[in-house]
C-alpha cells in the first residue's frame, strides 16, 4: 500500500512538472517569436530549474543567449557612436540596455561611469563659463555706471563681482577709483595733486615725457 501511494505521489509530481514545463515553454516560445529574448530566457531557465536535463530548454536557451549577444553588440556599437558624437544621455541609455541583458557587463558599467564623469565635468565647465559671462556683463554695467557718474552704483556692482572673483584686477582698480570719487579730498591731498601736476608739467616742458607720464 505504501509503495502504491508513493508511486501515485511521484506520478502526480511528474504530472505537475509536466504541466509547468509546458506552460513555461508556451510562454517562452511566444516571447522568443516576438524577439523578447530576455523574457524568453527567464522561461527556459524556469524549465531547467524543474528539469535540469531538458534538452529542448537547453537548445532554446543557447539560441536565446546568441540573440541576446547580438543585441548587446548592437547596443554597445550604438552607445559608442552616440558618445563619439557627444550624445551622452543617449549613450548611457544604450549601455543601460546592455546591462538589462547582462547586469554585470564590465564594459557597460565602466562606460556609464566614464560618461557620467564627462557629463559632470561639462556641467562644471558650463557653470564656470556662465559665471564668467555674468561677471563680464556686471563689470560692463559697473563701467557704464562709473562713466555716468553713478559711483555708488558702480561700487556696489564691483563689490559683488569681487566677492565672486577676488582676483579680478580690473574690477578692483575700478572700485578703488569709484571709492576715490565717493570720498571728498582733503586740502592736503588737493595741494599734493597740484604739486604733482606742476612737477609733471615741468617734465613735459623739458621733454622728459616718460617722467611726465609717470607723474
FIBAMI-665203 format. One record per residue (C-alpha): residue number from 0; residue in three letters; chain; x, y, z. Coordinates in Angstrom, 1 decimal, always signed. Last residue first. Layout:
N
r num NUM, residu ALA, chaine A, x X, y Y, z Z
...
This chain:
215
r num 214, residu UNK, chaine A, x +53.8, y +111.8, z -12.6
r num 213, residu UNK, chaine A, x +54.6, y +108.6, z -14.6
r num 212, residu UNK, chaine A, x +53.6, y +110.3, z -17.9
r num 211, residu UNK, chaine A, x +55.8, y +113.3, z -17.1
r num 210, residu UNK, chaine A, x +58.8, y +111.0, z -16.2
r num 209, residu UNK, chaine A, x +58.4, y +109.2, z -19.5
r num 208, residu UNK, chaine A, x +58.0, y +112.5, z -21.4
r num 207, residu UNK, chaine A, x +61.1, y +114.2, z -20.2
r num 206, residu UNK, chaine A, x +60.7, y +116.8, z -22.9
r num 205, residu UNK, chaine A, x +61.7, y +119.6, z -20.6
r num 204, residu UNK, chaine A, x +58.3, y +121.1, z -21.0
r num 203, residu UNK, chaine A, x +56.8, y +117.8, z -20.1
r num 202, residu UNK, chaine A, x +59.0, y +117.3, z -17.0
r num 201, residu UNK, chaine A, x +57.9, y +120.7, z -15.7
r num 200, residu UNK, chaine A, x +54.3, y +119.8, z -16.5
r num 199, residu UNK, chaine A, x +54.6, y +116.7, z -14.4
r num 198, residu UNK, chaine A, x +56.1, y +118.7, z -11.5
r num 197, residu UNK, chaine A, x +53.3, y +121.2, z -11.7
r num 196, residu UNK, chaine A, x +50.7, y +118.4, z -11.7
r num 195, residu UNK, chaine A, x +52.4, y +116.7, z -8.7
r num 194, residu UNK, chaine A, x +52.3, y +120.0, z -6.8
r num 193, residu UNK, chaine A, x +48.6, y +120.4, z -7.5
r num 192, residu UNK, chaine A, x +47.9, y +116.8, z -6.5
r num 191, residu UNK, chaine A, x +49.6, y +117.3, z -3.2
r num 190, residu UNK, chaine A, x +47.7, y +120.5, z -2.6
r num 189, residu UNK, chaine A, x +44.4, y +118.7, z -3.2
r num 188, residu UNK, chaine A, x +45.5, y +115.9, z -0.9
r num 187, residu UNK, chaine A, x +46.4, y +118.4, z +1.9
r num 186, residu UNK, chaine A, x +43.0, y +120.2, z +1.4
r num 185, residu UNK, chaine A, x +41.3, y +116.9, z +1.9
r num 184, residu UNK, chaine A, x +39.7, y +115.0, z -0.9
r num 183, residu UNK, chaine A, x +36.0, y +114.0, z -0.7
r num 182, residu UNK, chaine A, x +35.4, y +110.2, z -0.8
r num 181, residu UNK, chaine A, x +32.9, y +109.0, z -3.4
r num 180, residu UNK, chaine A, x +35.2, y +109.6, z -6.3
r num 179, residu UNK, chaine A, x +38.0, y +107.7, z -4.5
r num 178, residu UNK, chaine A, x +35.6, y +104.9, z -3.9
r num 177, residu UNK, chaine A, x +34.8, y +104.8, z -7.6
r num 176, residu UNK, chaine A, x +38.6, y +104.7, z -8.5
r num 175, residu UNK, chaine A, x +39.3, y +102.0, z -5.9
r num 174, residu UNK, chaine A, x +36.3, y +100.0, z -7.4
r num 173, residu UNK, chaine A, x +37.7, y +100.5, z -10.9
r num 172, residu UNK, chaine A, x +41.0, y +99.0, z -9.8
r num 171, residu UNK, chaine A, x +39.4, y +96.1, z -8.0
r num 170, residu UNK, chaine A, x +37.2, y +95.4, z -11.1
r num 169, residu UNK, chaine A, x +40.2, y +95.5, z -13.4
r num 168, residu UNK, chaine A, x +42.2, y +93.2, z -11.1
r num 167, residu UNK, chaine A, x +39.6, y +90.4, z -10.9
r num 166, residu UNK, chaine A, x +41.4, y +88.2, z -8.4
r num 165, residu UNK, chaine A, x +38.5, y +88.3, z -5.8
r num 164, residu UNK, chaine A, x +36.1, y +86.6, z -8.2
r num 163, residu UNK, chaine A, x +32.7, y +86.0, z -6.6
r num 162, residu UNK, chaine A, x +33.0, y +88.6, z -3.8
r num 161, residu UNK, chaine A, x +34.9, y +90.8, z -6.3
r num 160, residu UNK, chaine A, x +31.9, y +91.0, z -8.6
r num 159, residu UNK, chaine A, x +29.6, y +91.8, z -5.8
r num 158, residu UNK, chaine A, x +31.9, y +94.6, z -4.7
r num 157, residu UNK, chaine A, x +32.1, y +95.9, z -8.3
r num 156, residu UNK, chaine A, x +28.3, y +96.2, z -8.5
r num 155, residu UNK, chaine A, x +28.1, y +98.2, z -5.3
r num 154, residu UNK, chaine A, x +31.0, y +100.4, z -6.3
r num 153, residu UNK, chaine A, x +29.3, y +101.2, z -9.7
r num 152, residu UNK, chaine A, x +26.0, y +102.0, z -8.1
r num 151, residu UNK, chaine A, x +27.8, y +104.4, z -5.6
r num 150, residu UNK, chaine A, x +29.8, y +106.0, z -8.4
r num 149, residu UNK, chaine A, x +26.8, y +106.9, z -10.6
r num 148, residu UNK, chaine A, x +28.9, y +109.5, z -12.6
r num 147, residu UNK, chaine A, x +27.8, y +108.3, z -16.0
r num 146, residu UNK, chaine A, x +31.2, y +106.8, z -16.7
r num 145, residu UNK, chaine A, x +31.1, y +104.9, z -13.4
r num 144, residu UNK, chaine A, x +27.6, y +103.5, z -14.1
r num 143, residu UNK, chaine A, x +28.8, y +102.4, z -17.5
r num 142, residu UNK, chaine A, x +31.8, y +100.7, z -16.0
r num 141, residu UNK, chaine A, x +29.6, y +99.0, z -13.4
r num 140, residu UNK, chaine A, x +27.4, y +97.6, z -16.2
r num 139, residu UNK, chaine A, x +30.4, y +96.4, z -18.2
r num 138, residu UNK, chaine A, x +31.7, y +94.7, z -15.0
r num 137, residu UNK, chaine A, x +28.3, y +93.0, z -14.4
r num 136, residu UNK, chaine A, x +28.2, y +91.7, z -18.0
r num 135, residu UNK, chaine A, x +31.8, y +90.4, z -17.6
r num 134, residu UNK, chaine A, x +30.9, y +88.7, z -14.3
r num 133, residu UNK, chaine A, x +27.8, y +87.2, z -15.9
r num 132, residu UNK, chaine A, x +29.9, y +85.8, z -18.7
r num 131, residu UNK, chaine A, x +32.4, y +84.4, z -16.2
r num 130, residu UNK, chaine A, x +29.6, y +82.8, z -14.2
r num 129, residu UNK, chaine A, x +28.2, y +81.1, z -17.3
r num 128, residu UNK, chaine A, x +31.7, y +79.8, z -18.2
r num 127, residu UNK, chaine A, x +32.0, y +78.3, z -14.7
r num 126, residu UNK, chaine A, x +28.5, y +76.8, z -15.0
r num 125, residu UNK, chaine A, x +29.4, y +75.3, z -18.4
r num 124, residu UNK, chaine A, x +32.7, y +74.0, z -17.2
r num 123, residu UNK, chaine A, x +31.0, y +72.3, z -14.2
r num 122, residu UNK, chaine A, x +28.3, y +70.8, z -16.4
r num 121, residu UNK, chaine A, x +31.0, y +69.6, z -18.8
r num 120, residu UNK, chaine A, x +32.8, y +67.9, z -16.0
r num 119, residu UNK, chaine A, x +29.7, y +66.3, z -14.7
r num 118, residu UNK, chaine A, x +28.9, y +65.0, z -18.2
r num 117, residu UNK, chaine A, x +32.4, y +63.6, z -18.5
r num 116, residu UNK, chaine A, x +32.1, y +61.8, z -15.2
r num 115, residu UNK, chaine A, x +28.8, y +60.4, z -16.2
r num 114, residu UNK, chaine A, x +30.3, y +59.2, z -19.4
r num 113, residu UNK, chaine A, x +33.1, y +57.4, z -17.6
r num 112, residu UNK, chaine A, x +30.9, y +55.7, z -15.1
r num 111, residu UNK, chaine A, x +28.5, y +54.6, z -17.8
r num 110, residu UNK, chaine A, x +31.4, y +53.3, z -19.8
r num 109, residu UNK, chaine A, x +32.8, y +51.3, z -16.8
r num 108, residu UNK, chaine A, x +29.5, y +49.6, z -16.1
r num 107, residu UNK, chaine A, x +28.8, y +48.9, z -19.8
r num 106, residu UNK, chaine A, x +32.3, y +47.4, z -20.3
r num 105, residu UNK, chaine A, x +32.0, y +45.3, z -17.2
r num 104, residu UNK, chaine A, x +28.7, y +43.7, z -18.0
r num 103, residu UNK, chaine A, x +27.3, y +42.5, z -14.6
r num 102, residu UNK, chaine A, x +23.7, y +43.3, z -15.4
r num 101, residu UNK, chaine A, x +23.8, y +41.4, z -18.8
r num 100, residu UNK, chaine A, x +20.6, y +41.9, z -20.8
r num 99, residu UNK, chaine A, x +19.4, y +44.9, z -18.8
r num 98, residu UNK, chaine A, x +23.1, y +46.0, z -18.6
r num 97, residu UNK, chaine A, x +23.3, y +46.2, z -22.4
r num 96, residu UNK, chaine A, x +20.1, y +48.3, z -22.3
r num 95, residu UNK, chaine A, x +21.7, y +50.6, z -19.8
r num 94, residu UNK, chaine A, x +24.6, y +51.0, z -22.2
r num 93, residu UNK, chaine A, x +22.2, y +52.2, z -24.8
r num 92, residu UNK, chaine A, x +20.6, y +54.7, z -22.5
r num 91, residu UNK, chaine A, x +24.0, y +55.9, z -21.4
r num 90, residu UNK, chaine A, x +24.9, y +56.7, z -25.0
r num 89, residu UNK, chaine A, x +21.6, y +58.5, z -25.5
r num 88, residu UNK, chaine A, x +22.4, y +60.7, z -22.5
r num 87, residu UNK, chaine A, x +25.9, y +61.3, z -23.8
r num 86, residu UNK, chaine A, x +25.1, y +62.5, z -27.3
r num 85, residu UNK, chaine A, x +28.6, y +64.0, z -27.9
r num 84, residu UNK, chaine A, x +29.0, y +62.4, z -31.3
r num 83, residu UNK, chaine A, x +31.7, y +60.0, z -30.0
r num 82, residu UNK, chaine A, x +29.3, y +59.1, z -27.1
r num 81, residu UNK, chaine A, x +26.5, y +58.3, z -29.5
r num 80, residu UNK, chaine A, x +28.7, y +56.1, z -31.7
r num 79, residu UNK, chaine A, x +30.0, y +54.2, z -28.7
r num 78, residu UNK, chaine A, x +26.4, y +53.7, z -27.4
r num 77, residu UNK, chaine A, x +25.2, y +52.5, z -30.9
r num 76, residu UNK, chaine A, x +28.1, y +49.9, z -31.0
r num 75, residu UNK, chaine A, x +27.3, y +48.7, z -27.5
r num 74, residu UNK, chaine A, x +23.6, y +48.4, z -28.3
r num 73, residu UNK, chaine A, x +24.3, y +46.4, z -31.4
r num 72, residu UNK, chaine A, x +26.8, y +44.1, z -29.6
r num 71, residu UNK, chaine A, x +24.3, y +43.6, z -26.8
r num 70, residu UNK, chaine A, x +21.5, y +42.7, z -29.3
r num 69, residu UNK, chaine A, x +23.8, y +40.1, z -30.9
r num 68, residu UNK, chaine A, x +24.7, y +38.6, z -27.6
r num 67, residu UNK, chaine A, x +21.0, y +38.5, z -26.7
r num 66, residu UNK, chaine A, x +20.3, y +36.5, z -29.9
r num 65, residu UNK, chaine A, x +23.1, y +34.0, z -29.0
r num 64, residu UNK, chaine A, x +21.7, y +33.7, z -25.5
r num 63, residu UNK, chaine A, x +18.3, y +32.9, z -26.9
r num 62, residu UNK, chaine A, x +19.7, y +30.2, z -29.2
r num 61, residu UNK, chaine A, x +21.6, y +28.6, z -26.2
r num 60, residu UNK, chaine A, x +18.5, y +28.9, z -24.1
r num 59, residu UNK, chaine A, x +16.4, y +27.3, z -26.8
r num 58, residu UNK, chaine A, x +18.8, y +24.3, z -27.0
r num 57, residu UNK, chaine A, x +18.9, y +23.9, z -23.2
r num 56, residu UNK, chaine A, x +15.1, y +24.1, z -23.0
r num 55, residu UNK, chaine A, x +14.8, y +21.4, z -25.6
r num 54, residu UNK, chaine A, x +17.4, y +19.3, z -23.9
r num 53, residu UNK, chaine A, x +15.6, y +19.1, z -20.5
r num 52, residu UNK, chaine A, x +18.3, y +17.7, z -18.2
r num 51, residu UNK, chaine A, x +17.9, y +20.3, z -15.5
r num 50, residu UNK, chaine A, x +14.1, y +19.6, z -15.2
r num 49, residu UNK, chaine A, x +12.4, y +21.9, z -12.8
r num 48, residu UNK, chaine A, x +15.2, y +24.5, z -12.7
r num 47, residu UNK, chaine A, x +15.7, y +23.9, z -16.4
r num 46, residu UNK, chaine A, x +12.1, y +24.9, z -17.2
r num 45, residu UNK, chaine A, x +12.5, y +28.1, z -15.2
r num 44, residu UNK, chaine A, x +15.7, y +28.9, z -17.0
r num 43, residu UNK, chaine A, x +13.9, y +28.4, z -20.3
r num 42, residu UNK, chaine A, x +11.2, y +30.8, z -19.2
r num 41, residu UNK, chaine A, x +13.6, y +33.5, z -18.0
r num 40, residu UNK, chaine A, x +15.4, y +33.4, z -21.3
r num 39, residu UNK, chaine A, x +12.2, y +34.1, z -23.1
r num 38, residu UNK, chaine A, x +11.7, y +37.3, z -21.1
r num 37, residu UNK, chaine A, x +15.2, y +38.5, z -22.0
r num 36, residu UNK, chaine A, x +14.7, y +37.4, z -25.6
r num 35, residu UNK, chaine A, x +11.6, y +39.4, z -26.4
r num 34, residu UNK, chaine A, x +12.1, y +38.9, z -30.2
r num 33, residu UNK, chaine A, x +8.3, y +38.2, z -30.5
r num 32, residu UNK, chaine A, x +8.9, y +34.6, z -31.5
r num 31, residu UNK, chaine A, x +11.1, y +34.2, z -28.5
r num 30, residu UNK, chaine A, x +8.5, y +35.7, z -26.2
r num 29, residu UNK, chaine A, x +5.8, y +33.4, z -27.6
r num 28, residu UNK, chaine A, x +8.1, y +30.4, z -27.4
r num 27, residu UNK, chaine A, x +8.9, y +31.2, z -23.8
r num 26, residu UNK, chaine A, x +5.2, y +31.5, z -22.8
r num 25, residu UNK, chaine A, x +4.4, y +28.1, z -24.3
r num 24, residu UNK, chaine A, x +7.6, y +26.5, z -22.9
r num 23, residu UNK, chaine A, x +6.8, y +27.8, z -19.4
r num 22, residu UNK, chaine A, x +3.3, y +26.4, z -19.6
r num 21, residu UNK, chaine A, x +4.5, y +23.1, z -20.9
r num 20, residu UNK, chaine A, x +7.1, y +22.8, z -18.2
r num 19, residu UNK, chaine A, x +4.5, y +23.7, z -15.6
r num 18, residu UNK, chaine A, x +2.1, y +21.0, z -16.8
r num 17, residu UNK, chaine A, x +4.9, y +18.4, z -17.0
r num 16, residu UNK, chaine A, x +6.1, y +19.3, z -13.5
r num 15, residu UNK, chaine A, x +2.6, y +18.8, z -12.2
r num 14, residu UNK, chaine A, x +2.3, y +15.4, z -14.0
r num 13, residu UNK, chaine A, x +5.7, y +14.4, z -12.6
r num 12, residu UNK, chaine A, x +4.6, y +15.3, z -9.1
r num 11, residu UNK, chaine A, x +1.4, y +13.4, z -9.5
r num 10, residu UNK, chaine A, x +3.3, y +10.4, z -10.8
r num 9, residu UNK, chaine A, x +5.6, y +10.6, z -7.8
r num 8, residu UNK, chaine A, x +2.6, y +10.8, z -5.4
r num 7, residu UNK, chaine A, x +1.0, y +7.8, z -7.1
r num 6, residu UNK, chaine A, x +4.2, y +5.8, z -6.8
r num 5, residu UNK, chaine A, x +4.5, y +6.7, z -3.2
r num 4, residu UNK, chaine A, x +0.9, y +5.6, z -2.6
r num 3, residu UNK, chaine A, x +1.4, y +2.3, z -4.3
r num 2, residu UNK, chaine A, x +4.6, y +1.7, z -2.4
r num 1, residu UNK, chaine A, x +2.8, y +2.4, z +0.9
r num 0, residu UNK, chaine A, x +0.0, y +0.0, z +0.0
